[in-house]
Amino acid sequence: MTHLFPVRIAAALALSGSLLIASGFAQNSPGPKSATATNKSVQAEVKPKKERKGTKWDLMDVGPFFSSGLAGKHQTLKALTIKLGTNATMCFDTELLRMSAGWTGGFLLLPTGRDGLEGVPEPVGTTTFSTPRGPGWAKGGSFEDPRPSAPEDSKPKPCGPMPRDWAHWQGLYQHGGRVVLSYSVGNARVLEVPGFVEQEGLGIFTRDFEISAGATELDLLVHEEPNATANIRGNVVAIAKPSAEGSTATTVWAAEILGGPKATWALTPSGGLHVKLAEPQSVKRFQIAIWRGATTDFRKFTEGAKGLQFPESPGSWTKGGPSLWGAPLVTAGKLGSNNAPYTVDTLVLPDENPWKSWLRLSGFDFFKNATRAAVCSVSGDVWLVDGIDDKLENLRWKRFATGLFQPLGLKIVDDTIYVTGRDQITRLHDLNGDDEADFYENFNNDIAITSYYHEFAMNLETDSKGNFYFTKGGNLDEARTPHHGTLLRVTKDGRNLEVVCTGLRAPNGLGMGPHDEITTADNEGNWVPSSRVDLCTPGRFNGHVFNSHSTPKPTTFDPPLFWLPHSYELDNSSGGQVWVTSDKWGPFRGDMLHTSYGACSLFHVMQEKVDGVAQAGCVKFPLKFNTGIMRGRFNPRDGQLYLAGLVVWQSNGPRQGGFQRVRYTGQAVQAPQQMHVRKNGIEITFANALDKTSATDLQNYTIEQWNYKWTSNYGSPEFSVAEPNKKSHDKVAIRSVTLAPDRKTVLLEIPDLQPVMQMRIKCNLKTDDGAPVAAEIFNTINKVPAA
């Protein structure tokens, strides 16, 4: 049975100045209200420091809450900022399980750098209460931060979530715009509902709690007022702080709770007001109300508090609520022409939508019914799309989830959506079948972060055992958390996160092969001389020294599967990889494909291993895409390749978001299919039989090669192999060309073939029926076989 606390406000100390009151009482409003009256405040209003040019994000209805960092004096690395009507906001720290702050007068000022992705949101309005960056609940009477420290901004600071046996974030329920926070403290399950009501013309913040039975003693931090003094009279506490002018006080707290477990108010040495609750033997509910205003309005507050009653039990809002986003929106796709082996179809996005949702697609996957998919947008949304058939004539888009922290990866497992954000992997649950997420479950939030722009959490893939994988960007200088610049694995049950390999810089690419092969792709920058694609194994170091997480620092690196140059407009910012799983997609089943976000390009990758050393070459498909493609999956129904992407940082895509299909038309593919390095040359196998005369003519082939230099400089020029300090390419002599009996395979005989970072092979041939074959291969040779 739920036990209600009968609660009242005790007589407050009569002090001059403005008052800040916290008390247990009940609210009679079923939902958050906005206060039309403005609370008087002793704190300055937060205003933009300079003129800013906004982005489309400013116009977007982001939903009832927004996950991000929070900048300023209320710094929160994993901030869940909650709208409470139109005039009030609370911010909850999902790492430290504290209510970071509450303010009136606005929501968030979003950053504008890199279309909103560079920078940290700031609160807009007047602060009513706040807590310091530390645990929101005590353990054993202590609020000391137990987390290990990592260097941040040159100062060691704890990072990552709280230990699970202390406090753990479970997730949030969304019910018709109301947000219910769910977390554990020790062995107690806590449901908390933030609220804001208007009583007697004053705005009052409320925190409603429901705590499971049998919990150990709980100690909750409510507010911090540095250099304050406390006056405690039984269950009543008053915190007085001298004003700048030297008057008697500027802030007072007072509260009394009756009828529940024994409650004791206390003050930490730093001025933190906290309340200790004795062991509850049954489910307990209580409420904390917070107000700040002028002394002359204090009586209005106490009178208004007398009329407040408890709302419904928070548990009643965890079953699925009413729809927020209405009926699906409909678009018609556009099919490409069929005059080539591969064509690009476009799934038209609902860019014109009632919420001005800024659709910059950053991940997607298919449900078991593969005519339905889920897509995520880096702006924070997840949408469902139905009607994915051959014609794409009736695409139905439904807004499913909102407010996620820059999601850059999505995976569907057993028809349940998992999304990677900077703060956590979120598992989304539709509890009532209305195609909208009701429970945003924290599947795993062990990732340690800072507010640095470059450290996106990207991609989401699973292996055959059900483990999840994603990549974490790093700083451009020394790593500041244990996870900067790493490939990470989360166990199938979500309970453990571990580093697989290190040395990544900006790893926007990830792939999972049919035999659990894991690939990553990194982008040019310091310690990354050019775009590189790696075949990853545990313990591997991929080259970015600042993210090596080792002492001493490495003096060499594990070579990539292949490099891609920025010259020839080939790839200036890599995307992800995907394996061809379908016989319906031409002659490439089992092969890997690579995407270029920057050049909006798709590549066929030809892999091999020589004495256990992996290497590859790739060929660009002659296709154009409308955005920076970076996520790819094959649809199990039609067997075709689907690609999604966006444009934020450097890319030549014309649209800021796109979802497209690469469809095989059935025409003959005239392209290389396999490539192997031999002791005496390079062997290339084409998809169709070649004309012998053209295939064996040396004039139809050219090869050049070059190396890069691995330094802390941004990228590298292209250097001669013969003269390592000369910025140039070397021509490679071909002694002879031999056509194999299968008439598809040529051997380019190359005297004294040696490993090289970058090679470019061009050929202009004909098939045996006269069709032209113009191919350009970019490859890396890490190992030449001895025999």
LUMFIKOL-344777 format. One record per residue (C-alpha): x, y, z. Coordinates in steps of 0.1 Angstrom, whole numbers, plus 5000, padded with zeros to 4 digits. Example, Ala and Ser with C-alpha at 12.3 -4.5 7.8 and 13.67 -1.06 7.14 Angstrom:
512349555078513749895071
//
This chain:
500050005000501250354993501650565024501050935021503051185041500751435058502851745054502652105065504852415065506152515099506452875110509453025093512053235110511253605104514353725086514754015063515853985027514553735002513553375011514153034997511852775012511952395010509152185026507251865023503751925010501451804983500451954950496851944936497751984900497851674878500551824855503052104854501752454852503552774841503553064865502453394850503953584879507653654879509453554911511653834926515253724928518553824941520353644913521153794879519353674849521453464824521753644791523653574759527053724761527053834725524853844694524353494680523153364647520753084656520252744639517152544629517552374663516352694680513052664661512552294669510052154695512551924711509851754733509251754771512951714779516351754763519551554769522851734766525551894787524852204807527352484808527952764833527952754871525552464871527852244849526351904842528051664819524951444814522151684818518451594815516751934812513051914818510352154806507852244834505252444815506452744796508152934824510152684845512952424840514752174861517951994852518651644865522251494864521951134852525451054863525351184898521651154905521351514917518951784906521552024893519352334892515952484887515252814870512453024858512153254827513353024800514652694788518052654771520252864749521552614724525052644709525552754673528952614663528952334637525152374634524652334671526952044678529952244689529352404723527252334754523652454761523252714788520252784811518153084803516453254832516853304869518153034892515952934921518052644935521152444926523452174939527252124935528851874911528851574933526551294945522951384949522451114976524851025004526150685013527050615049526450975056529051105031528451315000532151274989532451184953533650814951534450814914538050784901539551104887540651174852542351494839539851744826540752104817544152034833542551954866541851604878538051554882535951244887534251114856531650854847528550744866528250664903528950314915525850094910525650004947525550374956523050514930522250414895520150584867517450354853515850594829512750814824509050764817507351014795503551044802501751304782504551564786505251474822508651324830509051054857512650994867513550634877516750544896518050344925519750454957521350164975518649894974515750144971513950214938513150584935510550744912510751124911508451374893509751724888507051994888506252354889502952514901501552864907500052934940499053274954500653424923504053264931505952994912506852694932509152404922508152064934509951724936507551434942509151114954507950754957510550524973510250144975509749965008512649835029515150095018518150175039518550525054518450785027520051125026519151364998520951684988518451964981520352284976523752444984524152794997527952855004528953055034525453015049524452955085521752715097519152745123517452405129514452375152513352015153512151935118512352295107515552435092516452785082519552875062520553235065523153395043524353765047523753975017526354164998525154485015525654335049521954305058520754025080519953755054519253695017518253335018516153125042515052765040512352625063510552285063508652035084507551685075505051485096503551135094506350955076509750825086511751045108513251335088516251535099517451845081521151915081523852135066527152015051530352225058530052375023526452485029524652195013521152155027520251785029517451585044517851245061515050995059514950705083514350355070510850335054509150005061506650045033506450245001506750615010505850924992506851275000507451604983509951884984508752234974511252504966510552874962512753184960511453534964511153854984510553855021507254035015505953744995506953475021503453475037501853425003504053114999503052965033499453035026499552894992501352585004498552495027496252424997498652194978497851824977499651524963499151444926498651084914501250824924504350854902503950484896500750544878502550734851504850444842502350244821502350444789500750784783498750964757500251034723502151354718502951354681499751254664499251064631502150974608503251214580503351084545505951144517506550984484509950844475511850904443513250624422516450654403516950574366517750214356520350284329523250154350523949844372523250044403520850334409520050554439516450584451515550844477513250804507511951154510512151284546509251474562511351784566508252004567506651884599504652054627507452044652510152174629512151864637515551904621516051564605519851504602519951124600522650964620521650594623518950354613517949984613515049754601512449574621511649214615508949344592511449504569508949744554509449934586512550104599513650334627515950634620517550864645518551224640521551394657519051664667517651414692514751244675513850894666511250834639509550524625509050494588506650244572505950164536509450074525508649874494509849854459508050174447508350384479505150564470503550584504506250634531504650704566506750874592505950874629507851064655508750804681511150954706512751294713515351474734518251224731521851344735523251384699522451024689524850894662523950524661520850304662520349924663517149714665517349394685514249174688512249464675513449694703515250014694518650094710520250434704523750554711524050904726526951094741525651004775524450644772522950364751519150414755516750134750513350264739510050104750506550164736504450044766501050104751501450034714500850384701504150404682505650654707508350574733507050584769510150454787513650574778515650304796519350354804520750034789524350144798525750474808529250374819530850594793532950874808532651214791533651574792532051864775534651874747533051904713535051634694534151334716530951214699529750864707529250704673527650404656525950104671526549744660526049394676528149074672526848724670526748694708524649004713527349234725527049604714529849814699530350184694533250424690534150724711535851034697538651204716540251534723542851664698545251664727545751434756542851204765540851324795538851014802539650644800537250624770538550894747539450764713538450404718536350124704533950014732531949694738528849664760527849324771524449174759522849244793524049604794525849574827529549604816531449834793535049764782537649904759538449694728541149904712542650254714544150524693541150664676540651034668537351094650535950744644532750814626532850474609532150124623531249794607530449444619531149154595529348824591532048654612532248924638534949114620534949464635536149764614536550134622537250434601539050744612539551084597542551294589543951504617546851504642548451154643546051054614547851134582544851054559541550874562542050514573539950204577541049944603540249584610540149584648541249324672541449354710544349554723545049714689546550074688545150254657547550544657546250854676549050894702547051124725544450844729546750554733546050524771549550384776552850474792555250524776553650664745553750434714556450504688554650314661551050204652549149904639548649964602545150004588543449774564543750054538544350424535542350664514543850984501542251334502543551394467541351294438538351404459538151054471537451074509538051354533535951224561535150854564531850694573530950334583531249994567528649734558528949374543526849264513524549004527522348954496522448774463520049034450522749304450524949194421528249004423529549124457527948904483530248864513532249174504532649484525531549834514532850164528531150494529532650844527530751104547532851384533532851294496529351144497530750824481530450454482533350204478533649834472536449694494538549404483540249244513542848984518545348844544548948774536550648564563547948684587548349054578545249224566545249464537542749584510542049804481538849974471536950104441534450384441530950324427529950584401527050714422525951044437524251084471522351384485524051394519527151274537526450904538527850724569525450444580524550154559522449834562521049574538517249524539516449154545513249184524514449334492518249264496519149614487521549864504520150154524522250444534521650734558523651044566523851414573525951724568527351914598531051914597533051904564531051734536530051824501526551684504523851924492521251824519521651824557519951484560519151204537517950834535518650654502518650314487521250174463519349934441520849674417519049694384520249364370522549504344526049364340528649504365531949594348534349634377537049464397535849204421538949074439542549184444545548994457549149094463551548824450555248794454555848924419552949154414549249234419546449014407543049164399539848964392537049134373533349054374533248954337535448794312537949034295539049084260542448934258544049204236543049494258543649294291547249224281548249564267550649744291549450074278546050024294547550024330549250294351550350254388551650524411552450504449553250724478553550724516552350954544554151074575552750984609553151294630551251524654550651754625547151784610547251524582550251464559551451554525551951264500555651164499557750974474558650624484562050644467562850984482561050994515561251374521560051464486556451554482555551354451554251024438556350754423555550574390555450204394556849994365554749704352556949444335554149244320550449154321549148804321545448704316544448384335542548104318539348224335539648534313538648744344541948764363545048964353548448954370550349284368554049174372555949434393559649384400560749424436557249494449557449634485554949744512553550094506550950304524549050414492548950284457546650394428546050154399544250274368543050054339541050104308539949764294537149594275535149284282535048994257531849144243533349484239531949664270534349924285535849854319537350174334538650104369540550304395541750114426543250264457545050014479547449954507550149694508551149604544552749264535554149114503554148734504557448554505556348294480
//
